[in-house]
Amino acid sequence: MLSFTKAYIEKTGGKVVGEEYLPMDGSDWTPIISKLRHQAPMRSSRSTAGGAPNVTLTKQLRAAGVSLPYGNLAVDEGTAKSMGGDATASIYRPPT
């Protein structure tokens, strides 16, 4: 996790309960989504390489029934459009 992301979470009263990584060429988010569902956080923060990984992650989250709000520092308008309206519900970009 990026140190400024962790610092922001803690500064605003949040607690980091986990940190997971997928290889750069990975596209199956199932193990990470399973851990996320088990930990049942109130919110989540993600950072991917941008583009396609954001699309597959978000679509797999929604297909798994995960709808918690999450922040992602790597989602631009073009990527958000590729995800589709339902997939992008509850995504927020934390203030800088």
MODELLER restraints for C-alpha pairs under 7 A, 6 or more apart:
rsr = mdl.restraints
at = mdl.atoms
rsr.add(forms.Gaussian(group=physical.xy_distance, feature=features.Distance(at['CA:1:A'], at['CA:19:A']), mean=6.78, stdev=0.5))
rsr.add(forms.Gaussian(group=physical.xy_distance, feature=features.Distance(at['CA:9:A'], at['CA:15:A']), mean=6.53, stdev=0.5))
rsr.add(forms.Gaussian(group=physical.xy_distance, feature=features.Distance(at['CA:20:A'], at['CA:32:A']), mean=6.65, stdev=0.5))
rsr.add(forms.Gaussian(group=physical.xy_distance, feature=features.Distance(at['CA:27:A'], at['CA:53:A']), mean=6.77, stdev=0.5))
rsr.add(forms.Gaussian(group=physical.xy_distance, feature=features.Distance(at['CA:27:A'], at['CA:56:A']), mean=6.69, stdev=0.5))
rsr.add(forms.Gaussian(group=physical.xy_distance, feature=features.Distance(at['CA:29:A'], at['CA:57:A']), mean=6.25, stdev=0.5))
rsr.add(forms.Gaussian(group=physical.xy_distance, feature=features.Distance(at['CA:33:A'], at['CA:61:A']), mean=6.66, stdev=0.5))
rsr.add(forms.Gaussian(group=physical.xy_distance, feature=features.Distance(at['CA:42:A'], at['CA:68:A']), mean=6.65, stdev=0.5))
rsr.add(forms.Gaussian(group=physical.xy_distance, feature=features.Distance(at['CA:43:A'], at['CA:68:A']), mean=5.82, stdev=0.5))
rsr.add(forms.Gaussian(group=physical.xy_distance, feature=features.Distance(at['CA:43:A'], at['CA:69:A']), mean=5.26, stdev=0.5))
rsr.add(forms.Gaussian(group=physical.xy_distance, feature=features.Distance(at['CA:43:A'], at['CA:70:A']), mean=5.43, stdev=0.5))
rsr.add(forms.Gaussian(group=physical.xy_distance, feature=features.Distance(at['CA:44:A'], at['CA:69:A']), mean=6.62, stdev=0.5))
rsr.add(forms.Gaussian(group=physical.xy_distance, feature=features.Distance(at['CA:44:A'], at['CA:70:A']), mean=4.50, stdev=0.5))
rsr.add(forms.Gaussian(group=physical.xy_distance, feature=features.Distance(at['CA:44:A'], at['CA:71:A']), mean=6.36, stdev=0.5))
rsr.add(forms.Gaussian(group=physical.xy_distance, feature=features.Distance(at['CA:45:A'], at['CA:70:A']), mean=5.28, stdev=0.5))
rsr.add(forms.Gaussian(group=physical.xy_distance, feature=features.Distance(at['CA:45:A'], at['CA:71:A']), mean=4.57, stdev=0.5))
rsr.add(forms.Gaussian(group=physical.xy_distance, feature=features.Distance(at['CA:45:A'], at['CA:72:A']), mean=5.79, stdev=0.5))
rsr.add(forms.Gaussian(group=physical.xy_distance, feature=features.Distance(at['CA:46:A'], at['CA:71:A']), mean=6.10, stdev=0.5))
rsr.add(forms.Gaussian(group=physical.xy_distance, feature=features.Distance(at['CA:46:A'], at['CA:72:A']), mean=4.76, stdev=0.5))
rsr.add(forms.Gaussian(group=physical.xy_distance, feature=features.Distance(at['CA:47:A'], at['CA:72:A']), mean=5.44, stdev=0.5))
rsr.add(forms.Gaussian(group=physical.xy_distance, feature=features.Distance(at['CA:47:A'], at['CA:73:A']), mean=5.66, stdev=0.5))
rsr.add(forms.Gaussian(group=physical.xy_distance, feature=features.Distance(at['CA:47:A'], at['CA:74:A']), mean=5.83, stdev=0.5))
rsr.add(forms.Gaussian(group=physical.xy_distance, feature=features.Distance(at['CA:48:A'], at['CA:54:A']), mean=6.40, stdev=0.5))
rsr.add(forms.Gaussian(group=physical.xy_distance, feature=features.Distance(at['CA:48:A'], at['CA:74:A']), mean=6.15, stdev=0.5))
rsr.add(forms.Gaussian(group=physical.xy_distance, feature=features.Distance(at['CA:49:A'], at['CA:74:A']), mean=6.96, stdev=0.5))
rsr.add(forms.Gaussian(group=physical.xy_distance, feature=features.Distance(at['CA:50:A'], at['CA:74:A']), mean=5.05, stdev=0.5))
rsr.add(forms.Gaussian(group=physical.xy_distance, feature=features.Distance(at['CA:50:A'], at['CA:75:A']), mean=6.39, stdev=0.5))
rsr.add(forms.Gaussian(group=physical.xy_distance, feature=features.Distance(at['CA:51:A'], at['CA:79:A']), mean=5.61, stdev=0.5))
rsr.add(forms.Gaussian(group=physical.xy_distance, feature=features.Distance(at['CA:55:A'], at['CA:79:A']), mean=6.94, stdev=0.5))
rsr.add(forms.Gaussian(group=physical.xy_distance, feature=features.Distance(at['CA:55:A'], at['CA:82:A']), mean=6.78, stdev=0.5))
rsr.add(forms.Gaussian(group=physical.xy_distance, feature=features.Distance(at['CA:55:A'], at['CA:83:A']), mean=5.21, stdev=0.5))
rsr.add(forms.Gaussian(group=physical.xy_distance, feature=features.Distance(at['CA:58:A'], at['CA:87:A']), mean=6.05, stdev=0.5))
rsr.add(forms.Gaussian(group=physical.xy_distance, feature=features.Distance(at['CA:59:A'], at['CA:83:A']), mean=6.92, stdev=0.5))
rsr.add(forms.Gaussian(group=physical.xy_distance, feature=features.Distance(at['CA:59:A'], at['CA:87:A']), mean=5.85, stdev=0.5))
rsr.add(forms.Gaussian(group=physical.xy_distance, feature=features.Distance(at['CA:62:A'], at['CA:87:A']), mean=6.23, stdev=0.5))
rsr.add(forms.Gaussian(group=physical.xy_distance, feature=features.Distance(at['CA:68:A'], at['CA:90:A']), mean=6.78, stdev=0.5))
rsr.add(forms.Gaussian(group=physical.xy_distance, feature=features.Distance(at['CA:69:A'], at['CA:90:A']), mean=4.51, stdev=0.5))
rsr.add(forms.Gaussian(group=physical.xy_distance, feature=features.Distance(at['CA:69:A'], at['CA:91:A']), mean=5.77, stdev=0.5))
rsr.add(forms.Gaussian(group=physical.xy_distance, feature=features.Distance(at['CA:70:A'], at['CA:90:A']), mean=6.42, stdev=0.5))
rsr.add(forms.Gaussian(group=physical.xy_distance, feature=features.Distance(at['CA:70:A'], at['CA:91:A']), mean=5.10, stdev=0.5))
rsr.add(forms.Gaussian(group=physical.xy_distance, feature=features.Distance(at['CA:70:A'], at['CA:92:A']), mean=6.04, stdev=0.5))
rsr.add(forms.Gaussian(group=physical.xy_distance, feature=features.Distance(at['CA:71:A'], at['CA:91:A']), mean=5.69, stdev=0.5))
rsr.add(forms.Gaussian(group=physical.xy_distance, feature=features.Distance(at['CA:71:A'], at['CA:92:A']), mean=4.77, stdev=0.5))
rsr.add(forms.Gaussian(group=physical.xy_distance, feature=features.Distance(at['CA:71:A'], at['CA:93:A']), mean=5.06, stdev=0.5))
rsr.add(forms.Gaussian(group=physical.xy_distance, feature=features.Distance(at['CA:71:A'], at['CA:94:A']), mean=6.06, stdev=0.5))
rsr.add(forms.Gaussian(group=physical.xy_distance, feature=features.Distance(at['CA:72:A'], at['CA:92:A']), mean=6.88, stdev=0.5))
rsr.add(forms.Gaussian(group=physical.xy_distance, feature=features.Distance(at['CA:72:A'], at['CA:93:A']), mean=5.88, stdev=0.5))
rsr.add(forms.Gaussian(group=physical.xy_distance, feature=features.Distance(at['CA:73:A'], at['CA:93:A']), mean=6.29, stdev=0.5))
rsr.add(forms.Gaussian(group=physical.xy_distance, feature=features.Distance(at['CA:80:A'], at['CA:88:A']), mean=6.43, stdev=0.5))
